[in-house]
Amino acid sequence: MIKYRRNEFVLIAKEEKTMLKLLFLAAALLAGSCARAGTLEVDMKCWQYHEAEGVYYQIGVPYCAAPAEPEIEKIALFVPGEYLTARANGDGTFTCAISEKGEKAGFTARTAPIVLPVETPGYMSMKALAGYPANIKAFTGAGFIVAYAGCRGRQHGAPLGVTDLKAAVRWLRRNDAVLPGSAERVFTFGMSGGGAQSALMGASGDSPLYEPYLRAIGAAEGVSDAVCGAMCWCPVTGLDIADQAYEWNMGASREGLSEEQKRLSLALAAQYAEYVNAAGFTGPDGTPLTLEATADGRFQSGSYYEMIRAEAEKSLNDFLARTAFPYDAAEKRAGMTMIGRLNLPGGGGGMRRIEDRDRIARGGVSGTAKLTGVFAAAQDYVDALNAGESWVVYDAASNTAKIVSLAAFSRAVKLASKKLGAFDQLDAKQGENELFGRGDGRGAHFDARLAQLLQGTEYESAFAADLSTADALGTDMKTRLNMYTPLYFLLRTSAGCGTARIAPHWRIRTGAFQGDTALCTEINLARALERCSSVKDVDFAAVWGQKHVEAETSGTSTENFIAWVKKCLASTPTGQDKKIDESGEKNSV
């Protein structure tokens, strides 16, 4: 009887979902041709016009023929008026065509870039737009076209978020001949979980792993889903090794651990060393980057350690070089401007997580460093860094500093803010656990390395059960994890190397003080990209003094993103970007 009722419930749920899809189709027909379901063609007869900003736009256009979530999987387009010729339809809408002579900010209707926001903090879903965004003018005023595509989130399970974004890019290519802008010049941008999915869009172009998922929603076929560039702020990524990287970089900052927890933290750090030594990271001269054992059990030695330490040191020295003393830390925090979101109406994904806003407000750190108040000189600031223990050596004559210990750096300014098993929590209640669930609201374990360390404990059976599961399309957990791991497609030691088309342009920014991910997360991504023959440029920086935000050394994230896109395209002659897609050449390292 109970089993029958459960089955009956499932059937009812399926019937309700089918009914919702039918209602969506009916609503689309009633709403007019702009929201035609079941087609992949854009309707050029239903543009709206924002007179004050001079922008033509469409909202609520399905980008796949058989959407799993019809209210999410829709795209909105915002086009500078110069790129279209328009004829009024008499009902407030316009029939438009590409203006071959239209120009805006140095771009034409054929060369304008298309920017694709990925506003998915914590890998949450990104709702389709319900209105005109308040911050769109910053992009259209620069001659950019904005394509805002709703996508499924962690509550639906990986790899559905990136699948939807790929479907949106395919839709743009499918309609490239009639839409303004170049579908070969798509740039993604996002922060945190959005930064991670932006990185995946850049790393996994045309990967065959996504094909079953794209077919399931009726995505356009025969066109590429690769992008031209990826902007990633604080990307929470590398989930295949994130728990281990966290303990290697930040485990030394943990306090109050039991002996059992200490052993687990050290074992995770050792696993990270094993990973690094097998991954094939190399320096600029091709020298292997490796980790060596140290007395504390955290492998804080070796060429890889020195590379990460040098990046932290560079971040500090960049800060000293650009900072005028006296320096008011409170005034600097109050003046921080991070405006990468579109300020969306209708409950869109544009609001930064509450905890992220709190981090911006707090600004300072809660470790041993006391970075508050006014610092009269650089030496005073360094003294504050060394308040708990000495780990920075400062030379006033050259205004440069040397970091002598990564562990001390972590204890002072980069504290662990997550429990052991930072991303695959033992209770399976972390956001990433939900991401690798099956869309039923229950979190699932995904870290096979962590599972090895938990054999013989109360958690062994739960990990084993989750790691052996498959999703609705029959994809196993390991493959799903690969599909959400950019380095799977980038490292020469990985089976995914050479199977995807890598974006040629990358910009990565991270807050050096953030406790959300290890510093090596973003550095590993940058190092792997720098070794890819198809990648033209990698602009990476760890910003001193900032945490889990759209980290920038000056200006706003929006301004800097726009300037970066223009710089990338200035180095690409018109028409050359077309060859990237037509060549069929994939990444080699």
C-alpha positions, 0 to 999 in steps of 0.5 A, spaced: 500 500 500 505 504 501 509 503 495 503 504 491 501 510 494 509 512 493 508 510 485 501 514 485 505 520 487 510 520 482 505 519 477 501 525 479 508 529 479 510 527 472 503 529 470 503 535 473 510 537 470 507 535 463 501 539 464 505 545 466 509 544 459 502 544 456 500 551 459 507 554 458 505 552 450 498 555 451 501 561 454 506 562 449 501 562 443 497 567 447 503 572 448 505 572 441 510 570 436 516 573 441 515 567 445 514 561 440 515 554 443 518 548 439 522 553 434 529 555 434 528 561 430 528 568 432 522 572 430 525 579 427 518 581 427 517 582 435 522 587 438 521 592 443 524 599 444 527 602 450 527 609 447 531 613 453 537 608 452 536 607 444 536 599 445 531 594 441 530 588 446 526 581 446 524 578 452 522 571 454 524 567 447 525 560 448 532 557 446 531 550 446 525 546 443 523 542 448 525 545 455 525 541 461 523 548 465 520 552 460 519 558 465 527 558 466 530 556 459 529 563 456 533 568 453 533 575 453 536 580 448 539 587 448 541 590 442 544 597 441 539 601 436 544 603 431 545 595 429 538 595 427 533 598 422 526 598 424 519 598 422 513 600 427 508 594 427 503 599 430 502 595 436 508 597 440 513 592 437 517 593 431 520 589 425 527 589 425 533 587 420 540 588 421 543 595 419 549 593 415 552 601 416 550 601 423 556 602 428 557 603 435 563 605 440 567 602 434 563 596 433 559 594 427 552 590 427 557 584 424 563 585 429 559 587 436 561 582 441 555 578 445 556 578 453 553 572 457 552 574 464 552 567 469 549 570 475 549 563 479 551 564 486 552 558 489 550 554 483 543 556 484 538 557 478 538 563 474 531 566 472 529 568 466 528 576 465 521 578 466 523 586 465 528 591 462 535 591 467 537 597 470 544 596 469 544 594 461 546 601 459 553 600 461 554 594 456 550 596 450 553 603 451 559 600 449 557 597 443 556 590 446 550 586 445 547 582 452 544 575 451 541 574 458 539 566 458 536 563 464 539 556 466 537 551 471 541 550 478 544 546 483 537 544 485 536 540 478 543 537 479 549 537 475 551 538 469 544 542 467 546 549 469 552 549 464 548 545 459 542 550 458 548 556 457 551 551 452 544 551 449 543 558 449 550 559 445 548 554 440 541 558 439 545 564 438 549 561 433 543 558 429 540 565 428 547 568 427 545 570 420 539 574 422 541 577 429 546 583 430 553 581 433 558 576 432 556 569 435 563 567 434 565 573 439 561 570 445 564 572 452 561 569 459 562 573 465 560 571 472 562 570 480 563 565 485 559 559 482 557 563 476 565 564 475 565 557 476 560 556 470 563 561 466 570 557 466 566 551 464 563 555 458 570 557 456 573 550 458 568 545 455 566 548 448 563 542 444 565 537 449 561 530 447 559 529 454 554 534 454 550 532 447 545 527 451 543 533 455 543 538 449 539 533 445 534 532 451 532 539 451 532 540 444 538 544 443 540 546 436 544 541 433 550 542 428 553 548 431 558 550 436 557 551 443 564 554 444 565 561 447 570 566 445 572 568 452 571 567 459 571 572 465 571 569 472 571 572 479 573 567 485 570 561 481 568 556 486 571 550 481 576 544 481 571 540 485 574 534 484 580 536 488 577 542 492 576 539 499 584 537 498 586 543 496 582 547 501 586 543 507 593 544 504 592 551 503 588 553 509 588 547 514 593 550 518 588 556 520 583 551 523 583 551 531 579 546 536 580 540 531 579 533 535 585 528 534 581 525 529 579 531 525 586 533 525 588 526 522 583 527 516 585 534 515 592 532 514 590 526 510 586 531 505 593 535 504 597 529 503 592 527 497 593 534 494 600 533 494 599 526 490 594 530 486 599 535 484 605 531 483 601 527 478 597 533 474 603 535 470 603 542 472 609 546 469 613 552 470 614 557 464 620 553 462 617 547 462 620 545 469 615 540 473 611 543 479 611 538 485 610 538 492 614 535 498 613 532 505 614 537 511 615 535 518 608 538 519 605 533 514 602 539 510 607 538 504 609 545 505 615 545 500 617 544 493 617 548 487 609 548 486 609 550 494 614 556 491 609 558 485 603 559 490 607 562 495 610 567 490 603 568 487 601 571 494 607 575 495 606 578 488 599 580 490 602 583 497 607 587 493 602 589 487 598 592 493 604 596 496 606 599 489 599 601 488 597 604 495 599 611 498 600 611 505 597 614 510 592 608 508 585 608 511 583 601 511 576 603 513 575 608 508 578 603 502 573 598 504 567 603 504 569 605 497 569 598 494 565 598 488 563 591 485 557 592 480 558 586 475 550 585 476 545 587 472 540 589 478 535 585 475 527 586 476 522 580 477 527 576 482 532 575 477 539 572 479 542 579 480 543 579 487 549 577 490 549 572 496 547 575 503 554 573 506 558 576 500 555 583 501 557 582 509 564 580 507 564 586 503 562 590 509 566 587 514 572 588 509 578 586 514 580 579 516 578 575 523 585 572 523 591 574 527 592 580 522 589 586 525 588 590 518 583 596 521 584 603 522 589 608 519 596 606 517 601 611 517 607 607 513 607 601 509 612 598 515 606 599 519 601 595 515 606 590 515 607 590 522 599 589 523 600 583 518 605 580 523 601 581 529 600 574 531 607 571 528 612 574 523 611 571 516 612 578 512 619 581 511 619 588 508 624 592 505 623 599 505 628 602 501 625 598 495 618 598 498 617 590 497 615 584 501 617 577 502 612 572 504 616 566 508 610 562 510 604 560 506 601 557 513 602 563 516 599 567 511 593 563 512 593 563 519 593 571 518 589 573 513 586 567 509 582 563 515 578 556 513 571 558 513 568 551 512 568 545 515 572 539 514 570 536 507 569 543 505 565 542 499 563 535 500 560 535 507 560 529 511 552 530 512 551 532 505 548 538 506 553 543 502 551 547 496 555 542 492 552 536 495 546 538 492 549 540 485 551 533 485 544 530 487 539 528 482 534 534 482 530 531 488 533 536 493 537 531 497 545 532 497 549 527 494 557 525 496 561 526 490 569 526 492 572 519 491 578 521 495 575 523 501 571 517 501 577 513 501 579 516 508 572 515 511 572 507 510 571 504 516 567 510 519 560 511 519 560 515 513 563 509 509 556 507 506 553 513 504 559 515 500 559 509 497 552 509 495 552 516 492 558 515 488 555 509 485 549 512 483 547 515 476 543 520 474 536 520 469 540 519 463 545 514 466 551 518 467 555 516 473 558 520 478 565 521 476 563 523 469 558 528 472 564 531 476 568 531 470 563 535 466 563 540 472 571 540 472 575 545 468 581 542 468 579 535 466 579 539 459 585 542 460 591 538 463 595 534 459 594 528 464 587 528 463 582 524 459 578 530 457 584 533 454 583 535 447 576 533 447 573 540 447 574 547 444 578 552 449 576 559 449 582 563 447 581 569 452 581 569 459 580 573 465 581 571 472 580 575 478 580 572 486 580 575 493 587 573 496 583 573 503 577 569 501 575 563 505 571 560 500 576 556 496 583 555 496 588 560 493 591 554 488 584 554 485 584 560 481 592 559 480 591 552 477 586 554 472 591 560 470 597 555 470 593 550 466 590 555 461 597 558 460 600 551 457 594 550 452 596 552 445 589 554 443 589 560 448 591 567 446 592 570 453 590 569 460 590 575 465 590 573 472 591 576 479 589 575 486 587 581 489 590 583 496 585 585 501 579 582 498 575 576 499 569 573 496 567 578 491 568 581 484 575 582 486 578 588 482 584 593 484 581 599 481 574 601 478 568 597 477 568 590 475 563 592 469 568 597 467 574 592 467 570 587 464 568 591 458 575 594 457 578 587 457 573 584 452 575 590 447 582 589 448 581 582 446 577 583 440 582 589 438 588 583 438 583 579 433 582 582 426 575 582 423 573 575 421 579 571 424 575 569 430 570 566 425 576 561 423 576 559 430 569 555 429 570 553 422 577 550 423 575 544 428 581 544 431 581 543 439 585 544 444 592 541 445 597 542 451 
